[in-house]
Every structure is written in structure tokens, then in C-alpha cells.
Amino acid sequence: MMRIITGSARGTKLAAPEGEATRPTSERVKEAVFSMLQFELEGRRILDLFAGSGQLGLEALSRGAAHATLIDASRDAVAIIMENAKKTHLFDRTRISCADHAAYLRGAAGKTAFDIVFLDPPYASGLLPAALSRLAEYKLLAPGAVVVCETDSASDRKTSRRHADPAEEAAKEAETVLRDVFGGDEGLRERFTVARTVTYGRTRITVLRLPAEENEREGKE
């Protein structure tokens, strides 16, 4: 069962799209994500780009975000998002669209900038690096913006970490993030600060921050 954890819509049960195309973020992971963001949400503009049920964007609104844009390529998912937005009484602070992520980002270029972005595409899709690159290319991130990326941790599990060397583990973790989040693109990696990366079961959460000077520098070019 999915629900809003806290805030104005606390306890509201959420519907989820059926089938394997959508993989809802577990409640444990969602709690961890919003614990990391607890002082970042008030009055912020949110983008949930692979929204599924819309639970991440709606949770952010429930906790005080000003507005959330929820995008999904599935019409069934968008119908569920609209149902959940109305059920939580947060519909008037949302923009909900059925669109391919690349088409949406291209169309939004120059029209808005987001403070917090959730990127949780299907694990095997390979869409995360492309979405992150387009967000930067189209200048859709506000100075200091936070991007929360969800990836599959299965590929970097270790048989034993009991006697692992901390420096070696940190290096392997950095390699994993470079591969899974940035698609091996060192140039894209350099545009962001990796604020935190942590694993919960099969899920790795990586929190990125766009340095405030990034947009300022690009604006002068």
C-alpha cells in the first residue's frame, strides 16, 4: 500500500498503475529520500519526470512545496496521477502531462526552472543519463537545484563488506555512480556535485546538486 507519509495529506492512500511497466518507490526508500530533503522543500518547484503514481511529487507538495509538474509517458499512469492528486487535495498545485520525457524537456526549455527534480526511470531503460543531460542542456535547473536519482543497486552488490577497505569502497562507489547515473560521461559528472549516495536493498539513491555558479557561468557565455 502506498500512502502520503506526512504533511497536509498525511495518511492518504494512493493508487498505483497496474503491470510491470511502473515500479513504485518503496515506502522505506521514500522515507529516506524525504528525510534527506526535509529542509529543501518549502516553497520549491518540483519536477517528477517519470512520475508513475505521482507519489514523490505529491509527497513533496504535502510537505510544503509550492508546485509540482508530474510527467509520465503512460496514459494509464497519468490517469492514476490525476486520481491521486485529487484524492490528496493537491491537484490545484500540479501540472500533469502525458509526454515522453525528452519531448517534455525540449518543450519546457527556456520557460521554467525547477528547484528539485525526481528521476526514477525504469531500471533497465538507460534513460537516466539522457534525462540528466537534457535537464542541464536546456537549463531547466535553478541555481543550487537538487536532483534525486534512483538506480538499481544489484549490479554493484558485494558478497562481503566486512573487511572492505574504505578508500577502495569509496572509489568503487564513485565508479558505480559515474556509470549508472551519468552514463560514464565525465563531462556531465563534472557539472554536478554528488551530495550523497546510499543503497537501500535493490535501490541506490544518489542526490546531486547543481552548483549555483553553473547557471551563472553559462548565462555569461
TORZALUM-213359 format. One record per residue (C-alpha): residue in three letters; x, y, z; residue number from 1. Coordinates in steps of 0.1 Angstrom, whole numbers, padded with zeros to 4 digits. Example, Ala and Ser with C-alpha at 12.3 -4.5 7.8 and 13.67 -1.06 7.14 Angstrom:
BEGIN
type = ala; u = 0123; v = -0045; w = 0078; seq = 1 $
type = ser; u = 0137; v = -0011; w = 0071; seq = 2 $
***
This chain:
BEGIN
type = met; u = 0000; v = 0000; w = 0000; seq = 1 $
type = met; u = 0013; v = 0034; w = -0009; seq = 2 $
type = arg; u = 0004; v = 0065; w = 0011; seq = 3 $
type = ile; u = 0014; v = 0101; w = 0018; seq = 4 $
type = ile; u = 0037; v = 0099; w = 0048; seq = 5 $
type = thr; u = 0034; v = 0133; w = 0063; seq = 6 $
type = gly; u = 0022; v = 0169; w = 0058; seq = 7 $
type = ser; u = -0012; v = 0182; w = 0047; seq = 8 $
type = ala; u = -0023; v = 0149; w = 0030; seq = 9 $
type = arg; u = -0008; v = 0126; w = 0056; seq = 10 $
type = gly; u = -0021; v = 0091; w = 0056; seq = 11 $
type = thr; u = -0039; v = 0094; w = 0022; seq = 12 $
type = lys; u = -0038; v = 0061; w = 0004; seq = 13 $
type = leu; u = -0026; v = 0063; w = -0032; seq = 14 $
type = ala; u = -0035; v = 0042; w = -0062; seq = 15 $
type = ala; u = -0007; v = 0027; w = -0084; seq = 16 $
type = pro; u = -0007; v = 0017; w = -0121; seq = 17 $
type = glu; u = -0010; v = -0020; w = -0127; seq = 18 $
type = gly; u = 0016; v = -0041; w = -0145; seq = 19 $
type = glu; u = 0053; v = -0042; w = -0146; seq = 20 $
type = ala; u = 0060; v = -0010; w = -0165; seq = 21 $
type = thr; u = 0058; v = 0010; w = -0133; seq = 22 $
type = arg; u = 0078; v = 0002; w = -0102; seq = 23 $
type = pro; u = 0066; v = 0023; w = -0073; seq = 24 $
type = thr; u = 0093; v = 0036; w = -0049; seq = 25 $
type = ser; u = 0091; v = 0016; w = -0017; seq = 26 $
type = glu; u = 0079; v = 0034; w = 0015; seq = 27 $
type = arg; u = 0113; v = 0028; w = 0031; seq = 28 $
type = val; u = 0131; v = 0045; w = 0002; seq = 29 $
type = lys; u = 0106; v = 0073; w = 0001; seq = 30 $
type = glu; u = 0110; v = 0080; w = 0038; seq = 31 $
type = ala; u = 0148; v = 0081; w = 0033; seq = 32 $
type = val; u = 0146; v = 0104; w = 0004; seq = 33 $
type = phe; u = 0124; v = 0129; w = 0022; seq = 34 $
type = ser; u = 0145; v = 0127; w = 0053; seq = 35 $
type = met; u = 0173; v = 0140; w = 0031; seq = 36 $
type = leu; u = 0151; v = 0167; w = 0016; seq = 37 $
type = gln; u = 0133; v = 0178; w = 0048; seq = 38 $
type = phe; u = 0148; v = 0213; w = 0048; seq = 39 $
type = glu; u = 0147; v = 0217; w = 0010; seq = 40 $
type = leu; u = 0110; v = 0216; w = 0002; seq = 41 $
type = glu; u = 0092; v = 0247; w = 0015; seq = 42 $
type = gly; u = 0080; v = 0268; w = -0014; seq = 43 $
type = arg; u = 0100; v = 0249; w = -0041; seq = 44 $
type = arg; u = 0092; v = 0240; w = -0077; seq = 45 $
type = ile; u = 0092; v = 0202; w = -0082; seq = 46 $
type = leu; u = 0096; v = 0181; w = -0113; seq = 47 $
type = asp; u = 0088; v = 0144; w = -0112; seq = 48 $
type = leu; u = 0098; v = 0133; w = -0147; seq = 49 $
type = phe; u = 0090; v = 0096; w = -0146; seq = 50 $
type = ala; u = 0061; v = 0100; w = -0122; seq = 51 $
type = gly; u = 0044; v = 0067; w = -0122; seq = 52 $
type = ser; u = 0017; v = 0071; w = -0095; seq = 53 $
type = gly; u = 0029; v = 0106; w = -0087; seq = 54 $
type = gln; u = 0037; v = 0097; w = -0052; seq = 55 $
type = leu; u = 0071; v = 0116; w = -0050; seq = 56 $
type = gly; u = 0058; v = 0149; w = -0063; seq = 57 $
type = leu; u = 0026; v = 0147; w = -0042; seq = 58 $
type = glu; u = 0046; v = 0139; w = -0011; seq = 59 $
type = ala; u = 0067; v = 0170; w = -0018; seq = 60 $
type = leu; u = 0036; v = 0191; w = -0021; seq = 61 $
type = ser; u = 0021; v = 0176; w = 0011; seq = 62 $
type = arg; u = 0053; v = 0187; w = 0029; seq = 63 $
type = gly; u = 0052; v = 0223; w = 0016; seq = 64 $
type = ala; u = 0065; v = 0225; w = -0019; seq = 65 $
type = ala; u = 0048; v = 0252; w = -0039; seq = 66 $
type = his; u = 0041; v = 0234; w = -0072; seq = 67 $
type = ala; u = 0048; v = 0201; w = -0089; seq = 68 $
type = thr; u = 0050; v = 0191; w = -0125; seq = 69 $
type = leu; u = 0043; v = 0154; w = -0130; seq = 70 $
type = ile; u = 0052; v = 0138; w = -0163; seq = 71 $
type = asp; u = 0047; v = 0102; w = -0175; seq = 72 $
type = ala; u = 0046; v = 0086; w = -0210; seq = 73 $
type = ser; u = 0019; v = 0062; w = -0200; seq = 74 $
type = arg; u = -0018; v = 0073; w = -0203; seq = 75 $
type = asp; u = -0028; v = 0048; w = -0176; seq = 76 $
type = ala; u = -0002; v = 0062; w = -0152; seq = 77 $
type = val; u = -0013; v = 0098; w = -0159; seq = 78 $
type = ala; u = -0049; v = 0088; w = -0151; seq = 79 $
type = ile; u = -0037; v = 0074; w = -0118; seq = 80 $
type = ile; u = -0016; v = 0106; w = -0111; seq = 81 $
type = met; u = -0047; v = 0127; w = -0116; seq = 82 $
type = glu; u = -0068; v = 0105; w = -0093; seq = 83 $
type = asn; u = -0041; v = 0107; w = -0066; seq = 84 $
type = ala; u = -0037; v = 0145; w = -0070; seq = 85 $
type = lys; u = -0074; v = 0150; w = -0065; seq = 86 $
type = lys; u = -0076; v = 0125; w = -0036; seq = 87 $
type = thr; u = -0049; v = 0143; w = -0017; seq = 88 $
type = his; u = -0065; v = 0177; w = -0025; seq = 89 $
type = leu; u = -0032; v = 0188; w = -0041; seq = 90 $
type = phe; u = -0045; v = 0189; w = -0077; seq = 91 $
type = asp; u = -0046; v = 0227; w = -0079; seq = 92 $
type = arg; u = -0008; v = 0229; w = -0073; seq = 93 $
type = thr; u = 0001; v = 0204; w = -0100; seq = 94 $
type = arg; u = 0007; v = 0203; w = -0137; seq = 95 $
type = ile; u = 0001; v = 0168; w = -0150; seq = 96 $
type = ser; u = 0011; v = 0158; w = -0186; seq = 97 $
type = cys; u = 0013; v = 0126; w = -0206; seq = 98 $
type = ala; u = 0045; v = 0130; w = -0225; seq = 99 $
type = asp; u = 0078; v = 0114; w = -0234; seq = 100 $
type = his; u = 0104; v = 0128; w = -0211; seq = 101 $
type = ala; u = 0127; v = 0141; w = -0239; seq = 102 $
type = ala; u = 0098; v = 0158; w = -0257; seq = 103 $
type = tyr; u = 0086; v = 0174; w = -0224; seq = 104 $
type = leu; u = 0121; v = 0187; w = -0216; seq = 105 $
type = arg; u = 0127; v = 0201; w = -0250; seq = 106 $
type = gly; u = 0093; v = 0219; w = -0250; seq = 107 $
type = ala; u = 0100; v = 0233; w = -0215; seq = 108 $
type = ala; u = 0134; v = 0248; w = -0223; seq = 109 $
type = gly; u = 0136; v = 0285; w = -0215; seq = 110 $
type = lys; u = 0101; v = 0285; w = -0199; seq = 111 $
type = thr; u = 0108; v = 0273; w = -0163; seq = 112 $
type = ala; u = 0134; v = 0261; w = -0139; seq = 113 $
type = phe; u = 0130; v = 0236; w = -0111; seq = 114 $
type = asp; u = 0144; v = 0235; w = -0076; seq = 115 $
type = ile; u = 0140; v = 0198; w = -0070; seq = 116 $
type = val; u = 0138; v = 0170; w = -0096; seq = 117 $
type = phe; u = 0130; v = 0133; w = -0091; seq = 118 $
type = leu; u = 0144; v = 0110; w = -0117; seq = 119 $
type = asp; u = 0132; v = 0074; w = -0113; seq = 120 $
type = pro; u = 0130; v = 0058; w = -0148; seq = 121 $
type = pro; u = 0126; v = 0020; w = -0153; seq = 122 $
type = tyr; u = 0159; v = 0005; w = -0142; seq = 123 $
type = ala; u = 0168; v = -0012; w = -0174; seq = 124 $
type = ser; u = 0158; v = 0017; w = -0197; seq = 125 $
type = gly; u = 0191; v = 0036; w = -0196; seq = 126 $
type = leu; u = 0171; v = 0069; w = -0196; seq = 127 $
type = leu; u = 0186; v = 0085; w = -0165; seq = 128 $
type = pro; u = 0218; v = 0099; w = -0180; seq = 129 $
type = ala; u = 0200; v = 0112; w = -0210; seq = 130 $
type = ala; u = 0174; v = 0129; w = -0189; seq = 131 $
type = leu; u = 0200; v = 0144; w = -0166; seq = 132 $
type = ser; u = 0220; v = 0157; w = -0197; seq = 133 $
type = arg; u = 0188; v = 0173; w = -0211; seq = 134 $
type = leu; u = 0180; v = 0190; w = -0178; seq = 135 $
type = ala; u = 0214; v = 0206; w = -0178; seq = 136 $
type = glu; u = 0215; v = 0214; w = -0216; seq = 137 $
type = tyr; u = 0181; v = 0231; w = -0216; seq = 138 $
type = lys; u = 0188; v = 0250; w = -0184; seq = 139 $
type = leu; u = 0158; v = 0236; w = -0166; seq = 140 $
type = leu; u = 0175; v = 0235; w = -0132; seq = 141 $
type = ala; u = 0175; v = 0265; w = -0109; seq = 142 $
type = pro; u = 0208; v = 0276; w = -0093; seq = 143 $
type = gly; u = 0216; v = 0251; w = -0065; seq = 144 $
type = ala; u = 0189; v = 0227; w = -0077; seq = 145 $
type = val; u = 0187; v = 0192; w = -0062; seq = 146 $
type = val; u = 0182; v = 0161; w = -0084; seq = 147 $
type = val; u = 0173; v = 0128; w = -0067; seq = 148 $
type = cys; u = 0182; v = 0098; w = -0089; seq = 149 $
type = glu; u = 0170; v = 0063; w = -0083; seq = 150 $
type = thr; u = 0190; v = 0034; w = -0098; seq = 151 $
type = asp; u = 0194; v = -0004; w = -0095; seq = 152 $
type = ser; u = 0220; v = -0014; w = -0069; seq = 153 $
type = ala; u = 0220; v = -0050; w = -0079; seq = 154 $
type = ser; u = 0249; v = -0046; w = -0103; seq = 155 $
type = asp; u = 0273; v = -0033; w = -0076; seq = 156 $
type = arg; u = 0264; v = -0056; w = -0047; seq = 157 $
type = lys; u = 0294; v = -0072; w = -0029; seq = 158 $
type = thr; u = 0295; v = -0106; w = -0014; seq = 159 $
type = ser; u = 0310; v = -0092; w = 0018; seq = 160 $
type = arg; u = 0319; v = -0057; w = 0030; seq = 161 $
type = arg; u = 0330; v = -0067; w = 0065; seq = 162 $
type = his; u = 0367; v = -0062; w = 0058; seq = 163 $
type = ala; u = 0365; v = -0038; w = 0029; seq = 164 $
type = asp; u = 0390; v = -0010; w = 0026; seq = 165 $
type = pro; u = 0371; v = 0023; w = 0030; seq = 166 $
type = ala; u = 0391; v = 0041; w = 0002; seq = 167 $
type = glu; u = 0386; v = 0012; w = -0021; seq = 168 $
type = glu; u = 0349; v = 0011; w = -0014; seq = 169 $
type = ala; u = 0346; v = 0049; w = -0020; seq = 170 $
type = ala; u = 0364; v = 0045; w = -0053; seq = 171 $
type = lys; u = 0341; v = 0017; w = -0064; seq = 172 $
type = glu; u = 0310; v = 0037; w = -0053; seq = 173 $
type = ala; u = 0322; v = 0067; w = -0074; seq = 174 $
type = glu; u = 0326; v = 0044; w = -0104; seq = 175 $
type = thr; u = 0291; v = 0030; w = -0099; seq = 176 $
type = val; u = 0276; v = 0064; w = -0098; seq = 177 $
type = leu; u = 0295; v = 0076; w = -0129; seq = 178 $
type = arg; u = 0283; v = 0045; w = -0148; seq = 179 $
type = asp; u = 0247; v = 0043; w = -0136; seq = 180 $
type = val; u = 0238; v = 0080; w = -0131; seq = 181 $
type = phe; u = 0260; v = 0098; w = -0156; seq = 182 $
type = gly; u = 0263; v = 0070; w = -0182; seq = 183 $
type = gly; u = 0301; v = 0072; w = -0180; seq = 184 $
type = asp; u = 0301; v = 0108; w = -0192; seq = 185 $
type = glu; u = 0328; v = 0126; w = -0172; seq = 186 $
type = gly; u = 0318; v = 0160; w = -0186; seq = 187 $
type = leu; u = 0282; v = 0155; w = -0173; seq = 188 $
type = arg; u = 0295; v = 0143; w = -0140; seq = 189 $
type = glu; u = 0316; v = 0175; w = -0136; seq = 190 $
type = arg; u = 0285; v = 0197; w = -0139; seq = 191 $
type = phe; u = 0271; v = 0184; w = -0106; seq = 192 $
type = thr; u = 0281; v = 0178; w = -0070; seq = 193 $
type = val; u = 0273; v = 0143; w = -0057; seq = 194 $
type = ala; u = 0259; v = 0153; w = -0023; seq = 195 $
type = arg; u = 0251; v = 0118; w = -0012; seq = 196 $
type = thr; u = 0247; v = 0082; w = -0025; seq = 197 $
type = val; u = 0232; v = 0054; w = -0004; seq = 198 $
type = thr; u = 0218; v = 0019; w = -0010; seq = 199 $
type = tyr; u = 0185; v = 0005; w = 0003; seq = 200 $
type = gly; u = 0181; v = -0031; w = -0007; seq = 201 $
type = arg; u = 0180; v = -0031; w = -0045; seq = 202 $
type = thr; u = 0177; v = 0007; w = -0048; seq = 203 $
type = arg; u = 0205; v = 0032; w = -0049; seq = 204 $
type = ile; u = 0196; v = 0068; w = -0042; seq = 205 $
type = thr; u = 0220; v = 0094; w = -0055; seq = 206 $
type = val; u = 0214; v = 0131; w = -0046; seq = 207 $
type = leu; u = 0230; v = 0156; w = -0069; seq = 208 $
type = arg; u = 0233; v = 0193; w = -0066; seq = 209 $
type = leu; u = 0238; v = 0219; w = -0093; seq = 210 $
type = pro; u = 0263; v = 0244; w = -0081; seq = 211 $
type = ala; u = 0248; v = 0279; w = -0081; seq = 212 $
type = glu; u = 0276; v = 0292; w = -0103; seq = 213 $
type = glu; u = 0269; v = 0267; w = -0131; seq = 214 $
type = asn; u = 0239; v = 0286; w = -0144; seq = 215 $
type = glu; u = 0256; v = 0319; w = -0138; seq = 216 $
type = arg; u = 0286; v = 0309; w = -0158; seq = 217 $
type = glu; u = 0265; v = 0295; w = -0187; seq = 218 $
type = gly; u = 0245; v = 0327; w = -0188; seq = 219 $
type = lys; u = 0276; v = 0347; w = -0195; seq = 220 $
type = glu; u = 0287; v = 0325; w = -0223; seq = 221 $
***
